[in-house]
Amino acid sequence: MLKRYPSIQSMQAFLQAAKVGSFSSAARQLSLTHSAISQQIRSLEDYIGQPLFARVGGRIALTDAGTLFANQLSAGLEQIDRAISTVKGRPAGPSITLDVDPELMQGWFPSRLPAIVEALDGVSLTVLSASRYDRFTFEHVDLALRYGYGEWEGVDSTLVCHDRLAAMASPALLARHGLTLPLTPEQVLTLPLLGYTKRSWIPWLEESGLPGVEPDNIAVLDNAAGLVAALGSGMGAGLARGLLAADARREGRIVPLNDIELPTHYNLYALWPRERAAHVAPLVRVISELVARTLA
Protein backbone atom coordinates (compact mmCIF):
# COMPACT_ATOMS: atom_id res chain seq x y z
CA MET A 1 0.00 0.00 0.00
CA LEU A 2 1.31 3.46 -0.93
CA LYS A 3 1.85 5.76 2.02
CA ARG A 4 0.06 9.11 1.96
CA TYR A 5 2.11 12.13 2.97
CA PRO A 6 1.12 15.70 3.81
CA SER A 7 1.16 18.12 0.90
CA ILE A 8 4.35 19.90 -0.11
CA GLN A 9 2.48 23.20 0.34
CA SER A 10 1.68 22.46 3.99
CA MET A 11 5.31 21.59 4.68
CA GLN A 12 6.54 24.75 2.94
CA ALA A 13 4.04 26.79 4.97
CA PHE A 14 5.33 25.19 8.17
CA LEU A 15 8.97 25.93 7.33
CA GLN A 16 8.21 29.54 6.43
CA ALA A 17 6.24 30.08 9.66
CA ALA A 18 9.06 28.46 11.63
CA LYS A 19 11.58 30.78 9.96
CA VAL A 20 9.75 34.07 10.56
CA GLY A 21 7.94 33.15 13.79
CA SER A 22 4.57 34.38 12.55
CA PHE A 23 1.67 32.91 10.59
CA SER A 24 0.75 36.36 9.25
CA SER A 25 4.25 37.08 7.96
CA ALA A 26 4.50 33.61 6.45
CA ALA A 27 1.15 34.11 4.73
CA ARG A 28 2.27 37.42 3.18
CA GLN A 29 5.54 35.97 1.92
CA LEU A 30 3.78 32.96 0.39
CA SER A 31 0.92 35.08 -1.02
CA LEU A 32 -1.64 33.20 1.09
CA THR A 33 -4.23 34.23 3.65
CA HIS A 34 -3.64 33.82 7.39
CA SER A 35 -6.45 31.25 7.55
CA ALA A 36 -4.88 29.24 4.69
CA ILE A 37 -1.53 29.06 6.50
CA SER A 38 -3.26 28.10 9.74
CA GLN A 39 -5.26 25.37 8.01
CA GLN A 40 -2.20 23.89 6.29
CA ILE A 41 -0.20 23.77 9.51
CA ARG A 42 -3.18 22.36 11.42
CA SER A 43 -3.48 19.56 8.86
CA LEU A 44 0.25 18.86 9.27
CA GLU A 45 -0.12 18.70 13.07
CA ASP A 46 -3.09 16.34 12.68
CA TYR A 47 -1.00 14.06 10.48
CA ILE A 48 1.97 14.08 12.89
CA GLY A 49 -0.24 13.80 15.97
CA GLN A 50 1.23 16.58 18.09
CA PRO A 51 1.57 20.39 18.03
CA LEU A 52 4.45 21.92 16.11
CA PHE A 53 3.98 25.47 17.42
CA ALA A 54 3.16 26.99 20.82
CA ARG A 55 1.86 30.51 21.48
CA VAL A 56 4.38 32.67 23.35
CA GLY A 57 2.96 36.12 24.05
CA GLY A 58 1.90 37.52 20.70
CA ARG A 59 4.19 35.26 18.69
CA ILE A 60 4.53 31.59 17.90
CA ALA A 61 7.46 29.37 18.84
CA LEU A 62 8.41 25.89 17.75
CA THR A 63 7.75 23.05 20.15
CA ASP A 64 10.48 20.43 20.62
CA ALA A 65 8.72 18.27 18.03
CA GLY A 66 8.48 21.28 15.70
CA THR A 67 12.19 22.01 16.02
CA LEU A 68 13.13 18.41 15.24
CA PHE A 69 10.73 18.29 12.30
CA ALA A 70 11.97 21.60 10.86
CA ASN A 71 15.60 20.47 11.00
CA GLN A 72 14.84 17.21 9.20
CA LEU A 73 12.27 18.60 6.77
CA SER A 74 14.48 21.37 5.42
CA ALA A 75 17.10 18.88 4.22
CA GLY A 76 14.38 16.66 2.77
CA LEU A 77 12.85 19.43 0.67
CA GLU A 78 16.30 20.43 -0.57
CA GLN A 79 16.81 16.85 -1.76
CA ILE A 80 13.47 16.94 -3.57
CA ASP A 81 14.56 20.18 -5.29
CA ARG A 82 17.83 18.54 -6.37
CA ALA A 83 15.98 15.49 -7.70
CA ILE A 84 13.64 17.66 -9.77
CA SER A 85 16.42 19.90 -11.11
CA THR A 86 18.43 16.82 -12.12
CA VAL A 87 15.86 15.78 -14.71
CA LYS A 88 13.81 18.92 -15.40
CA GLY A 89 14.28 20.28 -18.89
CA ARG A 90 16.92 17.79 -19.94
CA PRO A 91 16.78 14.37 -21.63
CA ALA A 92 17.63 11.54 -19.27
CA GLY A 93 20.69 9.69 -20.55
CA PRO A 94 21.88 6.23 -19.50
CA SER A 95 22.88 6.04 -15.85
CA ILE A 96 23.97 3.55 -13.19
CA THR A 97 23.64 3.86 -9.43
CA LEU A 98 26.42 2.03 -7.60
CA ASP A 99 26.48 1.26 -3.88
CA VAL A 100 30.08 0.85 -2.66
CA ASP A 101 30.97 -0.82 0.64
CA PRO A 102 32.14 1.93 3.05
CA GLU A 103 35.51 0.26 3.67
CA LEU A 104 36.17 -0.02 -0.07
CA MET A 105 35.08 3.60 -0.52
CA GLN A 106 37.61 4.76 2.08
CA GLY A 107 40.46 2.51 1.05
CA TRP A 108 40.46 1.67 -2.67
CA PHE A 109 37.60 3.01 -4.76
CA PRO A 110 38.08 6.82 -5.02
CA SER A 111 41.43 6.73 -6.82
CA ARG A 112 39.96 4.28 -9.39
CA LEU A 113 36.86 6.39 -10.03
CA PRO A 114 38.35 8.33 -12.99
CA ALA A 115 39.18 5.07 -14.79
CA ILE A 116 35.71 3.70 -14.04
CA VAL A 117 33.95 6.80 -15.38
CA GLU A 118 36.12 6.82 -18.51
CA ALA A 119 35.34 3.16 -19.19
CA LEU A 120 31.60 3.78 -18.90
CA ASP A 121 31.86 6.05 -21.97
CA GLY A 122 29.10 8.56 -21.32
CA VAL A 123 26.99 6.58 -18.86
CA SER A 124 26.27 8.77 -15.82
CA LEU A 125 27.42 7.20 -12.56
CA THR A 126 25.89 7.91 -9.15
CA VAL A 127 27.94 6.48 -6.27
CA LEU A 128 26.40 5.74 -2.89
CA SER A 129 28.12 4.39 0.20
CA ALA A 130 25.41 3.31 2.61
CA SER A 131 26.44 1.74 5.92
CA ARG A 132 26.10 -2.00 6.30
CA TYR A 133 23.14 -1.47 8.60
CA ASP A 134 21.36 1.12 6.42
CA ARG A 135 21.77 -0.16 2.88
CA PHE A 136 19.56 1.01 0.06
CA THR A 137 17.37 -1.72 -1.37
CA PHE A 138 17.89 -2.72 -4.98
CA GLU A 139 14.88 -0.74 -6.08
CA HIS A 140 17.25 2.25 -5.71
CA VAL A 141 20.54 0.61 -6.77
CA ASP A 142 21.68 -0.98 -10.04
CA LEU A 143 24.88 -2.52 -8.71
CA ALA A 144 26.52 -2.99 -5.32
CA LEU A 145 30.05 -3.85 -4.21
CA ARG A 146 29.79 -5.63 -0.87
CA TYR A 147 31.93 -7.82 1.32
CA GLY A 148 30.40 -11.12 2.38
CA TYR A 149 30.44 -14.89 2.16
CA GLY A 150 28.64 -15.13 -1.18
CA GLU A 151 25.25 -16.07 0.24
CA TRP A 152 23.18 -13.48 -1.59
CA GLU A 153 19.48 -14.14 -2.12
CA GLY A 154 17.23 -12.73 -4.81
CA VAL A 155 20.02 -11.09 -6.85
CA ASP A 156 22.72 -12.13 -9.29
CA SER A 157 26.30 -11.85 -8.09
CA THR A 158 29.89 -12.56 -8.95
CA LEU A 159 33.01 -12.86 -6.83
CA VAL A 160 35.22 -9.87 -7.67
CA CYS A 161 38.33 -11.26 -5.99
CA HIS A 162 39.73 -13.74 -3.53
CA ASP A 163 41.81 -11.83 -1.00
CA ARG A 164 44.53 -12.63 1.52
CA LEU A 165 45.48 -11.39 4.98
CA ALA A 166 49.01 -10.58 6.11
CA ALA A 167 50.58 -8.99 9.17
CA MET A 168 51.64 -5.45 8.26
CA ALA A 169 53.08 -2.34 9.88
CA SER A 170 54.83 0.89 8.95
CA PRO A 171 58.60 1.08 8.39
CA ALA A 172 58.68 3.81 11.04
CA LEU A 173 57.30 1.40 13.65
CA LEU A 174 59.94 -1.20 12.77
CA ALA A 175 62.68 1.42 13.00
CA ARG A 176 61.51 2.54 16.46
CA HIS A 177 61.71 -1.05 17.66
CA GLY A 178 65.06 -1.74 15.96
CA LEU A 179 63.63 -4.54 13.81
CA THR A 180 64.46 -5.51 10.22
CA LEU A 181 62.40 -7.58 7.81
CA PRO A 182 61.38 -10.32 7.68
CA LEU A 183 60.13 -10.71 11.24
CA THR A 184 59.59 -14.02 12.95
CA PRO A 185 56.04 -14.55 14.28
CA GLU A 186 57.45 -14.10 17.78
CA GLN A 187 58.91 -10.72 16.83
CA VAL A 188 55.55 -9.61 15.41
CA LEU A 189 53.99 -10.26 18.82
CA THR A 190 56.52 -7.96 20.49
CA LEU A 191 55.04 -5.00 18.58
CA PRO A 192 51.98 -3.06 19.73
CA LEU A 193 49.09 -4.81 18.00
CA LEU A 194 45.96 -3.40 16.38
CA GLY A 195 42.81 -5.49 16.10
CA TYR A 196 39.73 -5.48 13.89
CA THR A 197 36.31 -6.35 15.30
CA LYS A 198 35.58 -8.91 12.56
CA ARG A 199 38.97 -10.59 12.62
CA SER A 200 40.94 -12.68 15.09
CA TRP A 201 44.68 -13.12 15.32
CA ILE A 202 44.24 -16.83 16.15
CA PRO A 203 44.20 -18.26 12.57
CA TRP A 204 47.37 -16.30 11.76
CA LEU A 205 49.04 -17.52 14.96
CA GLU A 206 48.12 -21.13 14.21
CA GLU A 207 49.39 -20.77 10.63
CA SER A 208 52.64 -19.45 12.15
CA GLY A 209 53.00 -22.45 14.44
CA LEU A 210 52.23 -20.48 17.61
CA PRO A 211 49.57 -21.23 20.25
CA GLY A 212 46.10 -20.04 19.23
CA VAL A 213 45.63 -17.56 22.07
CA GLU A 214 44.26 -14.12 21.18
CA PRO A 215 46.96 -11.52 22.00
CA ASP A 216 46.27 -8.17 23.61
CA ASN A 217 45.58 -5.27 21.23
CA ILE A 218 46.30 -1.66 22.09
CA ALA A 219 43.25 -0.69 20.00
CA VAL A 220 40.50 -2.50 18.08
CA LEU A 221 38.88 -0.84 15.05
CA ASP A 222 35.56 -1.70 13.41
CA ASN A 223 36.57 -0.45 9.96
CA ALA A 224 39.18 -2.27 7.87
CA ALA A 225 40.15 0.84 5.92
CA GLY A 226 40.59 2.66 9.23
CA LEU A 227 42.85 -0.16 10.36
CA VAL A 228 45.07 0.33 7.30
CA ALA A 229 45.27 4.06 8.03
CA ALA A 230 46.21 3.36 11.65
CA LEU A 231 48.93 0.94 10.51
CA GLY A 232 50.32 3.62 8.21
CA SER A 233 50.48 6.09 11.09
CA GLY A 234 52.97 3.85 12.88
CA MET A 235 50.61 3.08 15.73
CA GLY A 236 51.01 -0.69 15.62
CA ALA A 237 50.99 -3.90 13.59
CA GLY A 238 47.83 -5.60 12.35
CA LEU A 239 46.31 -8.08 9.92
CA ALA A 240 45.37 -6.25 6.72
CA ARG A 241 43.54 -7.44 3.65
CA GLY A 242 45.51 -7.22 0.40
CA LEU A 243 43.08 -5.11 -1.65
CA LEU A 244 42.50 -2.46 1.00
CA ALA A 245 46.19 -2.31 1.88
CA ALA A 246 47.48 -2.26 -1.72
CA ASP A 247 47.82 1.50 -2.13
CA ALA A 248 49.49 1.96 1.26
CA ARG A 249 51.95 -0.81 0.39
CA ARG A 250 52.74 0.65 -3.02
CA GLU A 251 53.38 4.06 -1.46
CA GLY A 252 55.63 2.53 1.22
CA ARG A 253 53.42 3.53 4.14
CA ILE A 254 53.10 -0.08 5.30
CA VAL A 255 54.98 -3.29 4.58
CA PRO A 256 54.23 -7.01 5.12
CA LEU A 257 56.19 -8.26 8.10
CA ASN A 258 56.86 -11.76 6.69
CA ASP A 259 55.57 -14.21 4.07
CA ILE A 260 52.77 -15.70 6.18
CA GLU A 261 49.42 -15.10 4.46
CA LEU A 262 45.92 -16.41 5.02
CA PRO A 263 43.12 -16.72 2.46
CA THR A 264 40.03 -14.73 3.39
CA HIS A 265 36.53 -16.19 3.41
CA TYR A 266 34.84 -12.78 3.61
CA ASN A 267 35.43 -11.44 0.12
CA LEU A 268 34.31 -8.73 -2.29
CA TYR A 269 31.28 -9.42 -4.49
CA ALA A 270 29.37 -7.48 -7.11
CA LEU A 271 25.58 -7.83 -6.83
CA TRP A 272 22.79 -6.65 -9.10
CA PRO A 273 19.07 -7.27 -9.74
CA ARG A 274 18.68 -10.01 -12.34
CA GLU A 275 16.87 -7.73 -14.77
CA ARG A 276 19.83 -5.27 -14.73
CA ALA A 277 22.49 -7.81 -15.78
CA ALA A 278 23.16 -6.45 -19.28
CA HIS A 279 23.05 -2.84 -18.07
CA VAL A 280 25.71 -3.28 -15.36
CA ALA A 281 27.94 -5.81 -17.15
CA PRO A 282 30.46 -3.18 -18.45
CA LEU A 283 30.81 -1.68 -14.96
CA VAL A 284 31.29 -5.11 -13.36
CA ARG A 285 33.94 -5.90 -15.95
CA VAL A 286 35.98 -2.71 -15.46
CA ILE A 287 35.84 -2.95 -11.64
CA SER A 288 36.97 -6.59 -11.77
CA GLU A 289 39.86 -5.64 -14.07
CA LEU A 290 40.96 -2.81 -11.79
CA VAL A 291 40.85 -5.09 -8.74
CA ALA A 292 42.87 -7.77 -10.56
CA ARG A 293 45.43 -5.15 -11.60
CA THR A 294 45.68 -3.94 -8.00
CA LEU A 295 46.40 -7.41 -6.67
CA ALA A 296 48.73 -8.50 -9.49
N, C-alpha and C positions, 0 to 999 in steps of 0.2 A: 504494500500500500504506500502511495506517495504521501510524504509528510507535508502538511500545509504550514506555511510560514506567514508571519505578519507581512504587510505590504512594505515595499521599499520606501514609499512616501511616509509611512508612519515612523519608520526607523530614522529617516532623514529629519523629520520633524522633531523627534526625540533628541537627536544629536545637536540640532541647532538650538533647541531650548536649553539643553545642558550647557552649551557653549556660552550663551548670552545671559542665562539665568532668568529668563522671562518668556512667558508664552506670548505676550503681546509683541515683544521685539522679534521673536522668532517668526511670528505670523507675518509681520511687515516684511521681513527679509526674504520670506518664501512666497510672498504675494498671496497669503491666505488670510482667512478671518481668524480671530481669536478662538471662536467656537470650533472651527475646523481643526486647529492645532490641538485643542483640548480633547476633541473626540478621537483624533489619531493616537494621541499618547494614552488616552484611557483604554482604547482597544489593545494597545501594546501591553499595558499593565494587566489587562484581563487575560491576555495570552500567557504572559509570564507568571501571573498568579501572585504578584506582590507589587506594592507601590515603588515607582522609580524616582518620584519627587516628593519632597515634604515642604510645606509652607513655613517660611521663616520670616516673620514680620510681613512686609509687603512684597517679598520676593520668594522665589522657589529655590530649593537646594536639592541636590542629588542625595538620595538615600545611599546606604552602603551597596545595596543591590544595583541601584542606578549607576553608581560610580564604576562598579565592576563591569556592568553591561556596556557602558559607554566606552571603556578602554578596549574591550574586546570587539565591539561592533565597528568602531572606527577603522580598525585594521581590516575587518571583513569587507566593508564597503569599498575600501581602497583596492582590495584584491578583485572584487567584482568589476570595478572600473578598469583595472589592468586587463582582465579577461576580455572585456568588451572591446577595448582599444586594440587588442592584439589582432582581432579578426575584422573589426569594423572597417569597411571601405577598402578592403584588400582581398585578393583571391587567396584562398588557403592552399599553400603548397604542401608537398609531402613532408611529414614530420614523424619523429619517434620520441617517445618519452621513456627515459632510461632511469631506473632506480639502482643506485650504486651503494653497496654495503659501506657503512660509515668508515670502517677501518681501511677499506680499499680507497675510499675517497681521500682520506688523510694521508695515506702512505704511498700510493702508486698511481692512481688515476689522473690527477690534474695535469701532470707533465705529459701524459699521453693524449690529452684531449685535443690538441691541435692536429695530430695525426689522424685521430678518429674522425674529426669533423671534415678534414680534407678527403678522407676515404669515402665519406657518405655522399660527396659530390652533389651538393645542393639540397640534401634532405636536412630540414631543420631539426636540431637535437635539443630536447629539454632534459636536463639532468636533475634528478631528485636524489636525496640521500636521507631517507627516513630511518629513524632508529629501528632496531630490531623489534621493539615492542610497540611500534606505532607505524607499521608499514602500510603504504597505500595498497589497496586491493588491485587486482589486475584489470578492473574496469577503468582504472586511471593510468595504467602503466603498460607499455608495449613489451618491455624487456627489463629483466632485473639481473644484477650480478650479486649473488648471495653466497655466503659460506654455509656449508651444511654437510650432511652425510649422504645426500643424494636421494632422500626419501621425500620427493615432492609429489603431491597429489593434485590432479586436475589440471596440470600444465605440462607442456613439453619442456625438456631440459637437456643440457649437455654439460659434461665435465669440462671445464676450461683448462684446468691443470691439476696434476698431482703435485704436491709440494713436500718440502722436507724441513725439519727443524734442526738447528745447530746451536750450540752455545756460542754466544758472541759478546763482545765488549769493545770499548774504544781503545785505540792505541795509547791514549793519555792515561787511562786506568792502569794498563799494563806497565807503563813507564813508572807510575807512582809506586807500584808494588815491586818494581825491579824484576819483572818477569819477561821472558822472551818466548816467542811462539816456536813450536806448538806447545801447549800446556798439557800436562797429564791431567786426568780427571781429578786427582787429588788436589792439584794446584788450582783448578777451577773453583773448587769448594773453599779455597782460602780467600777468594775475592768476596766483596759484598755482593749479594745475589738479589736480583729482581725477579718477582714472580708475576704470573698472569692468572687471573681468576679461573680461566677455562683450561689451564694447563698445569700438569704436575711435573716436577723434576724426576719422579721415580722411574719412568721408562728410560730416560736418558741415563740415569745412574745404573740401572740394571744392564743396559746396553754397554756401559763402560766397565762392567764387572765389579761395581761397588754395591754395597747393601742398599736395598730399596727403601730408604728412610727419608722422608721429605725434609730437606734442609731448611734452616731459618732464612727468611727473606727480609731485607731491610725495608722493602716496600713491595706491594702487590697492586698491579694495575688491571683495570677491567677493559682496556682497549689495547689491541695488539700493535696498532700504529703508535700509540702513546708509549708503549714499551720500547719500540725501536728508537723513538726520540730520546727516551731516558737513557738508553744504552749509549747513544751518541754523545750525550752530555758528560759521559764519564762517571755516572753515578754508580754503576755496578755492572755485573754480567748477568745475562739472561738467555733463555731459549727463544730464538726468533725464527719466524717462518721465512723461507727463501724469497718469496715474491715481495712481501712487505719490506724486507730488509735489503733488497737488491740495490736500490739507489744509494742508500747509506754505505753499503759495501763498496760500490763503484767509486764513490766520492772519498773513500778512506775514513769515514767517520766511525765505522765499526769494522771489526774483522772477526772471522771464525777463529775460535780458540784452539781447535784441533780438527781432526777428520771425522769425528763421530757425528753421524747424522741419523735422524729417525724419519721414516715416512709419516706423513700426516693422514689422518682419517677424516678430518674436518676440512674439506677442500672447497675451492671456488667453482661455482656452477653458474651457467646462464639459464634463465627460465623465461618462458613466454607463453601466452595463451595459444592454444593449438591453431586457432584461426589466423594468428599473426605470423606464422612460421616464415612464409615467403617474404613478408615485409621486413622482418628483423634479421634475416639470414646474412645480408652484407655486414651488418654491425657485429653480429656474433663472430663472423669470420675475421674481421679486422682486430677485434679485441683478443681473440684467441691467438692470432699471429703476433700481436704485441706482447702478450704474456709469454709465449714461447721464446720470443727474442730476448725478453728480460732474463729468462731462466737459462738461456743457452750458455 
